[in-house]
């Protein structure tokens, strides 16, 4: 992700320095990684519950009240 920052955005008329852009990109990548890890852990917990549950996955998610990415309209940059 760090290599995806166009040079024009770093050296343009922006008040951000190259170090600022790098720090922001690093922070965003870290936050995305943490989000995806939490999502994976949540899905693992739902899978464990589903082992002894007779209903479908979506019914359980609705019953528990878990808000999915699709419900929130969120797309994580992977």
Buried (B, 14 or more C-beta within 10 A) or exposed (E): EEEEBEEEEBEEEEEEEEEEBBEEBEEEBEEBEEEEEEEEEEEEEBEEEBEEEEEEEEEBBEEEEEEEEEEEEEEEEE
